[in-house]
Amino acid sequence: MITHSIFAHRGFWIACLCLVVVTVSNGMINSGLSVYDEALVARFDVTIAALKLRDSISFMGSTLFIVLAGFWVDRLGPKPFLIAGLTILSAVYYLYPMAEVLWHVYLLHGALALVLACAGNMTAIVTAARWFPEQRGLAVGMAVAGTSVGGMILPPVATELINRFGWQTAMQLESLVPLAVLICVVLLLPKALPAAEVSSMSEARAQSYASILRSAVFIRITLAASLTYYAALSLFSHGFLYFRSLGLAASDAAWQLSILALSALAGKLVTGAVSDRLEFDHFFRVQMCVLVVGVAFLAGLPHFASVGCLIAGYGWGGLHALYNIVLIRLFGVDMAGRVNGTVSVAEAVGGSAGIAATGYFATAYSYSLGLAVAAVLSLIALGLIWFTPTRAYQY
């Protein structure tokens, strides 16, 4: 009966659509693009650090747009932003093989920053949370799960396309995928969001955007999220090259990324589903501990990479959902675009720093050192979360 009622709910299917959108947008920008790294390093004859600067450009660039996008999503609805983001993503993948020098790639990743702002997690979370308010934790978990689904599916698919057609043709074939999802968005997603419903004491309290930004809880969560993204995006952006440095074949390295993404998917869905029934404080802390252990495992025991991927992936997946669920629970869905967008800026800064710094460590020293730094920063994030109340709280 419960399952039937979920499947009969329109919001559940819109949350599924959000999952598909994030699968394509985040998946193609993050782990799905990383399998092309070896070909791109050879094409441009550059270091890993120089190439991976492009990923930092994507995430840092998104900070210029994402708060503004969140502001307008709250007012205009997400549909036009999703359409714009998917269109840009398709164009970038089609143009990527035509890049002749590295700065052309940097320009393309500037365009991908717009994709992350318009068709990334923030827009999908707002859409899913508004349309599926009865099970908002599950809705958010489904929306952010798209990143993991993309990381699980896209690297092996892209690797197979590269083997069959070469990397240039493979990228242009993949450019068709965002267009297919765009058609689904146009046909299936209503233009306007439903009215927000008050569902908790914290949402019932009127809070200004400025007062939220000044609150100690918001500041701690934002700092922890930034450090967590440092570690997570270091893993996903450098994972393929890291596993290759361990002597794995390209196909095996791609499957290690899939293990990481599959475990993260499980963490997001399980956490999203149970968060509707649990108090957050202890749950949040345990999930952060799991991430710390997983990253430390990858840094210190590289020959057991699959085990490290399972642990780190599950920890990261649960935290990815929890950060967004906590923000909506504490500050309400009416300002979810602005609040989640603001935290996304900090996440993008942390993720960009992680990608760039890990690339530097890999080039100058080793990937083990880069991952050890990520593990230490995750431990600091754990300390911030440990002393931060995340249930209904008076500011």
RAMOVEN-V167314 format. One record per residue. N is the residue number from 1. RES is the residue in one letter. SS is DSSP state (helix for helix, strand for strand, loop for the rest). BURIAL is # if it has 16 or more other ideal C-beta (glycine too) atoms within 10 Angstrom, else .. Layout:
n = <N | N>
res = <RES | RES>
ss = <SS | SS>
burial = <BURIAL | BURIAL>
This chain:
n = <1 | 2 | 3 | 4 | 5 | 6 | 7 | 8 | 9 | 10 | 11 | 12 | 13 | 14 | 15 | 16 | 17 | 18 | 19 | 20 | 21 | 22 | 23 | 24 | 25 | 26 | 27 | 28 | 29 | 30 | 31 | 32 | 33 | 34 | 35 | 36 | 37 | 38 | 39 | 40 | 41 | 42 | 43 | 44 | 45 | 46 | 47 | 48 | 49 | 50 | 51 | 52 | 53 | 54 | 55 | 56 | 57 | 58 | 59 | 60 | 61 | 62 | 63 | 64 | 65 | 66 | 67 | 68 | 69 | 70 | 71 | 72 | 73 | 74 | 75 | 76 | 77 | 78 | 79 | 80 | 81 | 82 | 83 | 84 | 85 | 86 | 87 | 88 | 89 | 90 | 91 | 92 | 93 | 94 | 95 | 96 | 97 | 98 | 99 | 100 | 101 | 102 | 103 | 104 | 105 | 106 | 107 | 108 | 109 | 110 | 111 | 112 | 113 | 114 | 115 | 116 | 117 | 118 | 119 | 120 | 121 | 122 | 123 | 124 | 125 | 126 | 127 | 128 | 129 | 130 | 131 | 132 | 133 | 134 | 135 | 136 | 137 | 138 | 139 | 140 | 141 | 142 | 143 | 144 | 145 | 146 | 147 | 148 | 149 | 150 | 151 | 152 | 153 | 154 | 155 | 156 | 157 | 158 | 159 | 160 | 161 | 162 | 163 | 164 | 165 | 166 | 167 | 168 | 169 | 170 | 171 | 172 | 173 | 174 | 175 | 176 | 177 | 178 | 179 | 180 | 181 | 182 | 183 | 184 | 185 | 186 | 187 | 188 | 189 | 190 | 191 | 192 | 193 | 194 | 195 | 196 | 197 | 198 | 199 | 200 | 201 | 202 | 203 | 204 | 205 | 206 | 207 | 208 | 209 | 210 | 211 | 212 | 213 | 214 | 215 | 216 | 217 | 218 | 219 | 220 | 221 | 222 | 223 | 224 | 225 | 226 | 227 | 228 | 229 | 230 | 231 | 232 | 233 | 234 | 235 | 236 | 237 | 238 | 239 | 240 | 241 | 242 | 243 | 244 | 245 | 246 | 247 | 248 | 249 | 250 | 251 | 252 | 253 | 254 | 255 | 256 | 257 | 258 | 259 | 260 | 261 | 262 | 263 | 264 | 265 | 266 | 267 | 268 | 269 | 270 | 271 | 272 | 273 | 274 | 275 | 276 | 277 | 278 | 279 | 280 | 281 | 282 | 283 | 284 | 285 | 286 | 287 | 288 | 289 | 290 | 291 | 292 | 293 | 294 | 295 | 296 | 297 | 298 | 299 | 300 | 301 | 302 | 303 | 304 | 305 | 306 | 307 | 308 | 309 | 310 | 311 | 312 | 313 | 314 | 315 | 316 | 317 | 318 | 319 | 320 | 321 | 322 | 323 | 324 | 325 | 326 | 327 | 328 | 329 | 330 | 331 | 332 | 333 | 334 | 335 | 336 | 337 | 338 | 339 | 340 | 341 | 342 | 343 | 344 | 345 | 346 | 347 | 348 | 349 | 350 | 351 | 352 | 353 | 354 | 355 | 356 | 357 | 358 | 359 | 360 | 361 | 362 | 363 | 364 | 365 | 366 | 367 | 368 | 369 | 370 | 371 | 372 | 373 | 374 | 375 | 376 | 377 | 378 | 379 | 380 | 381 | 382 | 383 | 384 | 385 | 386 | 387 | 388 | 389 | 390 | 391 | 392 | 393 | 394 | 395>
res = <M | I | T | H | S | I | F | A | H | R | G | F | W | I | A | C | L | C | L | V | V | V | T | V | S | N | G | M | I | N | S | G | L | S | V | Y | D | E | A | L | V | A | R | F | D | V | T | I | A | A | L | K | L | R | D | S | I | S | F | M | G | S | T | L | F | I | V | L | A | G | F | W | V | D | R | L | G | P | K | P | F | L | I | A | G | L | T | I | L | S | A | V | Y | Y | L | Y | P | M | A | E | V | L | W | H | V | Y | L | L | H | G | A | L | A | L | V | L | A | C | A | G | N | M | T | A | I | V | T | A | A | R | W | F | P | E | Q | R | G | L | A | V | G | M | A | V | A | G | T | S | V | G | G | M | I | L | P | P | V | A | T | E | L | I | N | R | F | G | W | Q | T | A | M | Q | L | E | S | L | V | P | L | A | V | L | I | C | V | V | L | L | L | P | K | A | L | P | A | A | E | V | S | S | M | S | E | A | R | A | Q | S | Y | A | S | I | L | R | S | A | V | F | I | R | I | T | L | A | A | S | L | T | Y | Y | A | A | L | S | L | F | S | H | G | F | L | Y | F | R | S | L | G | L | A | A | S | D | A | A | W | Q | L | S | I | L | A | L | S | A | L | A | G | K | L | V | T | G | A | V | S | D | R | L | E | F | D | H | F | F | R | V | Q | M | C | V | L | V | V | G | V | A | F | L | A | G | L | P | H | F | A | S | V | G | C | L | I | A | G | Y | G | W | G | G | L | H | A | L | Y | N | I | V | L | I | R | L | F | G | V | D | M | A | G | R | V | N | G | T | V | S | V | A | E | A | V | G | G | S | A | G | I | A | A | T | G | Y | F | A | T | A | Y | S | Y | S | L | G | L | A | V | A | A | V | L | S | L | I | A | L | G | L | I | W | F | T | P | T | R | A | Y | Q | Y>
ss = <loop | helix | helix | helix | helix | helix | helix | loop | loop | helix | helix | helix | helix | helix | helix | helix | helix | helix | helix | helix | helix | helix | helix | helix | helix | helix | helix | helix | helix | loop | helix | helix | helix | helix | loop | loop | helix | helix | helix | helix | helix | helix | helix | helix | loop | loop | loop | helix | helix | helix | helix | helix | helix | helix | helix | helix | helix | helix | helix | helix | helix | helix | loop | loop | loop | helix | helix | helix | helix | helix | helix | helix | helix | helix | helix | helix | loop | loop | helix | helix | helix | helix | helix | helix | helix | helix | helix | helix | helix | helix | helix | helix | helix | helix | helix | helix | loop | loop | loop | loop | loop | helix | helix | helix | helix | helix | helix | helix | helix | helix | helix | helix | helix | helix | helix | helix | helix | helix | helix | loop | helix | helix | helix | helix | helix | helix | helix | helix | helix | helix | helix | loop | helix | helix | helix | helix | helix | helix | helix | helix | helix | helix | helix | helix | helix | helix | helix | helix | helix | helix | helix | helix | helix | helix | helix | helix | helix | helix | helix | helix | helix | helix | helix | helix | helix | loop | helix | helix | helix | helix | helix | helix | helix | helix | helix | helix | helix | helix | helix | helix | helix | helix | helix | helix | helix | helix | helix | helix | loop | loop | loop | loop | loop | loop | loop | loop | loop | loop | loop | loop | helix | helix | helix | helix | loop | loop | loop | loop | helix | helix | helix | helix | helix | helix | loop | helix | helix | helix | helix | helix | helix | helix | helix | helix | helix | helix | helix | helix | helix | helix | helix | helix | helix | helix | helix | helix | helix | helix | helix | helix | helix | helix | helix | helix | helix | loop | loop | loop | loop | helix | helix | helix | helix | helix | helix | helix | helix | helix | helix | helix | helix | helix | helix | helix | helix | helix | helix | helix | helix | helix | helix | helix | helix | helix | helix | loop | loop | loop | loop | helix | helix | helix | helix | helix | helix | helix | helix | helix | helix | helix | helix | helix | helix | helix | helix | helix | helix | helix | helix | helix | loop | helix | helix | helix | helix | helix | helix | helix | helix | helix | helix | helix | helix | helix | helix | helix | helix | helix | helix | helix | helix | helix | helix | helix | helix | helix | helix | helix | helix | helix | helix | loop | loop | loop | loop | helix | helix | helix | helix | helix | helix | helix | helix | helix | helix | helix | helix | helix | helix | helix | helix | helix | helix | helix | helix | helix | helix | helix | helix | helix | helix | helix | helix | helix | loop | loop | helix | helix | helix | helix | helix | helix | helix | helix | helix | helix | helix | helix | helix | helix | helix | helix | helix | helix | helix | helix | loop | loop | loop | loop | loop | loop | loop | loop | loop>
burial = <. | . | . | . | . | # | . | . | . | . | # | # | . | # | # | # | # | # | # | # | # | # | # | # | # | # | # | # | # | # | # | # | # | # | # | # | # | # | # | # | # | . | # | # | . | # | . | # | # | # | # | # | # | # | # | # | # | # | # | # | # | # | # | . | # | # | # | . | # | # | # | # | # | # | . | . | # | # | # | . | # | # | # | # | # | # | # | # | # | # | # | # | # | # | # | # | # | . | # | . | . | # | . | . | # | # | . | # | # | # | # | # | # | # | # | # | # | # | # | # | # | # | # | # | # | # | # | # | # | # | # | # | # | . | # | # | # | # | # | # | # | # | # | # | # | # | # | # | # | # | # | # | # | # | # | # | # | # | # | . | # | # | . | . | . | . | # | . | . | # | # | # | # | # | # | . | # | # | . | . | # | # | . | . | # | . | . | . | # | . | . | . | # | . | . | # | . | . | . | . | . | # | # | . | . | . | # | . | . | . | . | # | . | . | # | . | # | # | . | # | # | # | # | # | # | # | # | # | # | # | # | # | # | # | # | # | # | # | # | # | # | # | # | # | # | . | . | # | . | # | . | . | # | # | # | # | # | # | # | # | # | # | # | # | # | # | # | # | # | . | # | # | . | . | # | # | . | . | . | # | . | . | # | # | . | . | # | # | # | # | # | # | . | # | # | # | # | # | # | . | . | # | . | . | # | . | . | # | # | # | # | # | # | # | # | # | # | # | # | # | # | # | # | # | # | # | # | # | # | # | # | # | # | # | # | # | # | # | # | # | # | # | # | # | # | # | # | # | # | # | # | # | # | # | # | # | # | # | # | # | # | # | . | . | . | . | # | # | . | # | # | # | # | # | # | # | # | # | # | . | # | # | . | # | # | . | . | # | . | # | . | . | . | . | .>
